[in-house]
Amino acid sequence: MIKLNNRLQSIANMLDKDDKHLDIGCDHGLLEVYLLKRNYKIVGSDNKKGPLDQAKKLYKQERVKGQLRLADGLDAYKDEDVVIISGMGGLNIISILRNNLKTAKKVNTYILSPNNYIEYVRKYLVRIGYHIDDEQLIKEKYIYNILVFTKGRKRYSNREYTFGPVLLKRKDDLFKEYYKRDLDSKKIILKLLPKEQWYRRYLIKKKIKKIEKELI
């Protein structure tokens, strides 16, 4: 029986059976098998043959039928409603969209779970014509962001780009834990940085002040 980790389970819970889904960077196909067993429409894609071979083995083992596409980023896209990209660096996600921008803008909904550079991801998706429909923090060994973007224009403040407009409204215990960890990490980096790197120190100090203000 397929059991998903907290992050993938949360993504699965966000999906609608009526939609067609594309999972870019599907790895071994766990999310695909879980959803196909529940009659969801999902295609897994990866730019490496190895992970797709593992996914094919899992499909066979679990007796499910579904498409797997060997393709680079959005080259895998056909006519799906929702594109999922999870477990990649934020800059990598942005690169995938930027490298195929014409296709990127055809997608109705993105569900993204970047490992870092969350603020950059928010800004880029808004810049290309999407608004932030939902956000969640999910705790495993680390705390991860899941961001849902849908087509449509909306303005956000710098504070909302940094911390997330939906997350700011909730400001729950997990939000505080996430940013307390981030704050501690930035303070350690600041201590280790030599004084010659004054501009980087300045930027980190600025971020520290922003986080401390939210945690009051």
N, C-alpha and C positions, 0 to 999 in steps of 0.2 A: 504493500500500500504506500502510495506517494504521500510524504509529509513535507510541507513547505516550511521554510524558516519564516520568521515574523514579517520580514520585509516582503517576500514574495506572496505570503498569505494576504497581507494588507493590500497589495496591488491586485491580487485576484478578487478580493472583496469589492474593489472599486469598479469592476467590469460589468458590462451589461450583455446578456446572452444575445440580444438582437444585433449587436455590433460585430463587425469583423475586425480582428486584432492582428497586428504584426509586432513580434517581439524581436528587436534588433540586438544581437549579441546574446542569443538564447542559451549559450553554453551547452549543458548536457540535456536540456529540454524538460527539466522538472516542471516548470510552470505550464508548458504546453501539455504534457501528459495529464497533469492535474485538471486542467480546464477541458481538454478533449473528453475525459471521462465524464464530465458534467455537461457535455453537449454544447460547449462554447465553440465559437469559430475563431481559431487562432493559427497563425503561421509562424514558425520559428525560423530565424535567419542568423547566419554567422559568416564572417569573412575567412574563417579557417575550416578546413575539411575535418580536422580531428574532433572538435566538439560536435559537429554534425553527425559524424560516424557514431559517437557515443549516444547522441540523441536518437539516432535510428535504432540502435540496440535497445534503448529504453522503450521506444515505441513498440518494438517487437515483443519485448519481455512483458509489457503491460497490455499488449493486444489493443493498441489504439491505432487509428489511421489519421494521418494529417500531413500537411505539406511542410517540408523543410527546404529552405533556399540558401544556396551558397552564393553570397553576394556581399559587396562592400557597402555598409551603411544603408542609405536610402535607395540604393540600386535594387534592393529587395522589394521595394514598395510597388504595389499594383493599384488596388482600389480600397484598401482597408480604411476603416473609420478611425481607428485608434492605433497609435504607435507607442510601444513601450520600450524604454531604454533604461536599464537598471544596472547598477554595480560598476559603472564606468566613472572616470574622472569628469568633472564638469567641463573642462576645456575640450576633452575628447568628444563629449556630446555636442557641444557647440560646433566643433569642427565637422562632425557628421552632417549637421543641418546646413552649415555654411557651404560645404562642398557640393551640395545638391539642393540649392535654395529654391529653385523652381518647383521641385517635387515636394520639398519640406512644407511649402505654403499650401499644398493641396490637402494636407492632413487636417481632419476636424479637431482631433483631440490628441494631446501628448500626455503620457504618464511617465515622468522622469524621476529617477532616483540617483542623482549624482553623488559621488563619494566626497566631493569637495567643490570649491568655487561655486557655491549655491547662489550667491548674489549675482555672479556673472551670468549664470543660467537664467535666472529670473529676468535680468535686463535684456538678454538677447532674445528670448521668446517674446517679450513685450515689444521689442523693436521690430520684429518681423510680423507682428499683427495678431498676437495672442494675449489673453488676459489670464490671470491666476484664478482658477475656479475652485481649487481646494489644495490644502497642504496638510501633511501629517508628519509627526515625528514617531519613529518606530525604534524600539530598543532591543538590541541583541547584545553582542559583546560591545559594540559601539552604538551610538544613536544615529539613525539615518533619516534623511529628509525624503519624503515622497511628494512630488509636485504635480498638480494636474493643470494643464493649460488648454483652453478652448479658444476658438477663433473669436476675435472681437477686440476692440480698442478700449483701454482703460488707463488712467494716469495713476502713478504711484509716487509716493515720497521716497527720498533716500532711505529713510528709516524703514519703510515697508520693503524696499528692495533688499536691505541688509538682513532684516529679521523675519520677513514674510508677513503679508497683510492678514492672512487667516490665522497664522500662529500668534500674532500679536493680539488678536481679539481673544484667543483662548488663554494665552499666557499661563499654561498649566504647569504642574510640577516637572514634567518632562522637558518643557521649554527651559525652565530654570536650571535643571540638571545639565542639559545640553550646553547652555551658554556658560555655566560655571566651569565645565570642563574646558570649553574653548578659552575662557578667560585665564585659567590656570596655565594652559598651554602657551598662550601668548606672553604671559609674564615670564615663563621659563626661557622662551626664545629671546625676549628682551634682555634678560640677564646675561645670556651667552653672546649676544651680538657685540662686537667691538664698537667703540665710540666713533670710529672712522666711518662706519656705515650709518651716518646720522640721518639720512633721509628714510631709510628702512625703519630705523628706530622711531622716527617721527610718525610714520604711518601706523606702526604697531601701537604706539602710545595713544594715537587717535582712536584706533579700534577698541583698545582697552577701556577708554573713557565711555565710548558708546555702549559697550556691554555692561559696564558698571552702572550706568544710568538706568538700563532696563532691569537690572537685578535688584534695584533699591526696593 
